[in-house]
Amino acid sequence: MPHDHHDHDHFHHEGMSPSGHPYRADNDVPLTYWQTMEIAMREILIEKGILTPEAVQLQIDAMDARSPANGAAVVARAWTDPEFKARLLANGSDATREMGFDIGPMHLVAVENTDAVHNVIVCTLCSCYPRNLLGLPPDWYKSRAYRSRTVKEPRKVLSEFGLDLPDDVTVRVHDSTADMRYIVLPARPAGTDGMSEAELAALVTRDSMIGVGAPKQP
């Protein structure tokens, strides 16, 4: 039996889908192919009763709540708790779950910056990223230039971010995959011995956990 789309007209506001989400972006830029596909799939699932608009919004709110503050809390704990740091480096997934962060089924690997080694994260195939700990990836992380150049000329890329490393520091590039994510454990800044975890977390930047930057100085 053909579906009568007019059955739902009284639920619509101009430019809104039946679930209450906009068909167009706020600046009235036409939707991309993938945005259109996402809306179509979401509306089908809602129409068939598999999802509800409320359930969709709850997931959106949960994703929006993710931010680099999550990762910063993990780093600050590692800076102050040697046993936690050891667990984090041994199994990043289990250690972050200890702190209540749900990272799903992915395998999280924490890599530590030292005086001799500096780590930087990239995803050469797409934009795999530890969103549960760092929030949404920055646009530059997803760019083709970053994805290709970081592997070929990491020191030059880091220099363009304002991070110039001594020649005797080894740069290690870690390529994320669909089931494996990385987070950099940056070196703790000097002069922070008496600071609390919360104060230390405020020094941790998103870029320092990707490896293209350093923590703030106290």
C-alpha positions as CSV (number, residue, x, y, z in Angstrom):
1,M,0.0,0.0,0.0
2,P,1.6,3.3,-1.0
3,H,2.5,5.6,1.8
4,D,0.6,8.9,1.9
5,H,3.1,11.5,2.9
6,H,0.4,14.0,3.6
7,D,-0.5,12.0,6.8
8,H,2.4,13.7,8.5
9,D,2.0,17.2,7.2
10,H,0.5,18.6,10.4
11,F,3.7,17.6,12.3
12,H,6.0,19.6,10.0
13,H,7.4,23.0,10.5
14,E,8.9,24.7,7.5
15,G,12.3,23.2,6.7
16,M,11.9,20.5,9.4
17,S,11.7,16.8,9.2
18,P,9.1,14.7,11.0
19,S,11.5,14.1,13.9
20,G,12.1,17.8,14.3
21,H,15.5,18.1,12.7
22,P,16.3,20.6,10.0
23,Y,16.4,19.5,6.4
24,R,18.9,22.3,5.7
25,A,21.8,23.7,7.5
26,D,21.4,26.8,9.6
27,N,23.1,29.0,7.0
28,D,20.7,27.5,4.3
29,V,23.6,25.7,2.5
30,P,22.2,22.7,0.6
31,L,22.7,19.4,2.4
32,T,25.5,17.1,1.3
33,Y,24.8,13.6,-0.1
34,W,25.7,12.0,3.2
35,Q,23.6,14.5,5.3
36,T,20.6,13.7,3.0
37,M,21.2,9.9,3.4
38,E,21.4,10.3,7.2
39,I,18.1,12.2,7.3
40,A,16.4,9.6,5.1
41,M,17.6,6.7,7.2
42,R,16.7,8.4,10.4
43,E,13.2,9.1,9.2
44,I,12.6,5.6,8.0
45,L,13.7,4.1,11.3
46,I,11.4,6.5,13.2
47,E,8.5,5.8,10.9
48,K,8.9,2.1,11.4
49,G,9.0,2.5,15.1
50,I,12.6,1.2,15.5
51,L,13.7,4.5,16.9
52,T,11.9,7.5,18.4
53,P,12.8,11.2,18.0
54,E,13.6,11.3,21.7
55,A,16.0,8.4,21.5
56,V,17.8,10.1,18.5
57,Q,18.0,13.4,20.5
58,L,19.5,11.6,23.5
59,Q,22.2,10.1,21.4
60,I,22.9,13.5,19.8
61,D,23.1,15.1,23.3
62,A,25.5,12.4,24.4
63,M,27.8,12.9,21.4
64,D,27.7,16.7,21.9
65,A,28.7,16.2,25.6
66,R,32.0,14.6,24.5
67,S,34.9,17.0,24.7
68,P,38.6,17.2,25.1
69,A,37.9,17.7,28.8
70,N,37.4,13.9,29.0
71,G,40.8,13.2,27.7
72,A,42.4,15.9,29.8
73,A,41.0,14.2,32.9
74,V,42.6,11.0,31.9
75,V,46.0,12.7,31.2
76,A,45.9,14.5,34.6
77,R,45.1,11.3,36.4
78,A,48.1,9.6,34.7
79,W,50.3,12.5,35.7
80,T,49.4,12.2,39.3
81,D,48.9,8.4,39.7
82,P,51.9,6.2,38.6
83,E,49.8,3.0,38.9
84,F,47.0,4.4,36.8
85,K,49.6,5.6,34.2
86,A,51.0,2.1,34.0
87,R,47.5,0.7,33.4
88,L,46.8,3.3,30.8
89,L,49.9,2.5,28.8
90,A,49.2,-1.2,29.1
91,N,45.6,-1.1,28.2
92,G,44.1,2.3,27.4
93,S,40.6,1.0,26.9
94,D,40.4,-0.6,30.4
95,A,42.0,2.4,32.1
96,T,39.7,4.9,30.7
97,R,36.7,2.8,31.5
98,E,37.9,2.9,35.1
99,M,37.2,6.6,35.0
100,G,33.7,6.1,33.7
101,F,34.3,6.9,30.0
102,D,32.5,4.6,27.7
103,I,34.7,4.2,24.7
104,G,32.7,1.3,23.2
105,P,34.4,-1.7,21.6
106,M,37.3,0.1,20.1
107,H,40.9,-0.6,21.3
108,L,42.5,2.5,22.7
109,V,46.2,2.8,22.8
110,A,47.9,5.5,24.9
111,V,51.4,6.6,23.7
112,E,53.7,8.6,26.0
113,N,55.8,11.5,25.0
114,T,59.2,11.6,26.6
115,D,62.4,13.6,26.3
116,A,63.5,11.2,23.6
117,V,60.2,10.4,21.8
118,H,57.4,12.5,20.5
119,N,54.2,10.9,19.2
120,V,51.7,12.2,16.8
121,I,48.3,10.8,15.7
122,V,46.8,10.6,12.2
123,C,44.3,8.6,10.3
124,T,45.5,8.2,6.7
125,L,42.3,6.5,5.4
126,C,39.6,8.7,6.8
127,S,39.3,10.5,10.2
128,C,39.3,7.8,12.9
129,Y,39.6,9.6,16.2
130,P,38.9,9.0,19.9
131,R,35.7,11.0,19.9
132,N,34.6,9.7,23.3
133,L,37.7,11.3,24.9
134,L,38.4,14.2,22.6
135,G,35.0,15.2,21.1
136,L,34.6,15.9,17.4
137,P,37.8,16.0,15.4
138,P,39.0,19.3,14.1
139,D,38.6,20.0,10.4
140,W,42.3,20.0,9.7
141,Y,42.6,16.4,11.2
142,K,40.2,15.2,8.5
143,S,41.9,17.1,5.7
144,R,43.8,15.2,3.0
145,A,46.9,17.4,3.5
146,Y,47.2,16.5,7.2
147,R,46.5,12.8,6.6
148,S,49.2,12.5,3.9
149,R,51.8,15.0,4.9
150,T,52.0,13.9,8.6
151,V,53.3,10.5,7.5
152,K,55.7,11.9,4.9
153,E,57.1,14.9,6.7
154,P,55.9,14.9,10.3
155,R,58.5,17.4,11.6
156,K,57.5,20.0,9.0
157,V,53.8,19.5,9.8
158,L,54.6,19.9,13.5
159,S,56.6,23.0,12.9
160,E,53.6,24.5,11.0
161,F,51.6,23.9,14.2
162,G,54.3,25.8,16.1
163,L,55.9,22.8,17.6
164,D,59.7,22.6,16.8
165,L,61.4,19.6,18.2
166,P,65.1,19.0,18.7
167,D,66.8,16.9,16.2
168,D,67.6,14.2,18.7
169,V,63.9,13.6,19.5
170,T,62.4,10.7,17.6
171,V,59.0,11.4,16.0
172,R,56.6,8.4,15.9
173,V,53.5,8.7,13.7
174,H,50.6,6.4,14.7
175,D,47.9,5.6,12.1
176,S,44.5,5.1,13.6
177,T,42.2,2.4,12.2
178,A,38.5,1.6,12.3
179,D,38.9,-0.5,15.5
180,M,42.0,1.2,17.0
181,R,42.4,4.7,18.3
182,Y,45.3,6.5,19.8
183,I,45.7,9.2,22.4
184,V,49.0,10.9,23.3
185,L,50.0,11.2,26.9
186,P,52.0,14.5,26.8
187,A,54.8,15.2,29.1
188,R,53.8,16.9,32.3
189,P,54.9,20.6,32.3
190,A,57.6,21.6,34.7
191,G,56.6,23.6,37.8
192,T,53.3,21.7,38.4
193,D,54.3,19.6,41.4
194,G,51.8,21.2,43.8
195,M,48.8,21.3,41.4
196,S,45.6,19.3,41.8
197,E,44.2,17.0,39.1
198,A,41.7,19.6,38.1
199,E,44.4,22.3,37.8
200,L,46.5,19.9,35.7
201,A,43.6,19.0,33.5
202,A,43.2,22.6,32.6
203,L,46.7,22.6,31.2
204,V,46.0,19.7,28.8
205,T,45.0,20.8,25.3
206,R,43.3,18.8,22.6
207,D,46.3,19.3,20.3
208,S,48.7,18.0,22.9
209,M,46.6,14.7,23.0
210,I,46.8,14.5,19.2
211,G,50.5,15.3,19.3
212,V,50.6,18.5,17.3
213,G,50.8,20.7,20.3
214,A,52.0,20.9,23.9
215,P,50.2,21.4,27.2
216,K,49.8,24.9,28.5
217,Q,52.5,26.2,30.8
218,P,51.3,27.0,34.4
